[in-house]
Amino acid sequence: MPSGLPVIADADTGYGNPMHVVRTVREYERADVAAIQLEDQAFSKRCGHLADKGVIGTEEFVRKLHAALDARTKDTVVIARTDARGPHGMDEAIDRGRRYAAEGADLVFVEAPESSEEIERVAAEIDAPLLFNVVPSGRSPRIDDAGLERLGFRIAIYPGALLAPFAAAAAGALSRMGGRDLGDLAGPGGIFDAVGLVEWTELDRRYRTEGAAWE
């Protein structure tokens, strides 16, 4: 990678239990990433701005967070993300964010607050460095960099900044070749619908394991 360019690597759920998290951190550090993002979603996971997400228990995630913190051998930043807003509500999401900060997370990421008031609550009620996910046409309202900085967020990520225009260009090219309109790819839902989200969501529900709370 270019010298001096820090990379935040999305490690999803750590790809399993705490032992898998240890391996994930080791492999990501070998790739020389600057930060690793770890979340409390239950498998099968999905984009944080889609519906029907589930989360594991707080204590289970804390064990995975500890595994990540113990496994790092560099000054790698560990970001703890909670997706509890959907299935449990904002109070639970904030409680989890506070807990993850207390357990040693370097940054806290509360995914998909659904109003300006909820974004402000995250900033006001979690005493930790915070990350915000900017997703146009997602579940969170539009907020600019100046607004995030004013509220005290330290980092903003833009996961669709490159993906969305690439996906739209690819869909247009494929439609012209095959004569089939792939539809509106605006926002995460549009992109995932184009690659079979409806079918895979139905399969997930059919074979879902009980035990996690789902929105």
Helices and strands as residue ranges (DSSP letters): E 8-10, H 18-30, E 35-39, E 54-55, H 58-71, E 77-82, H 85-88, H 90-102, E 107-110, H 116-125, E 130-133, H 145-151, E 155-157, H 160-178, H 187-194, H 197-207, E 213-214
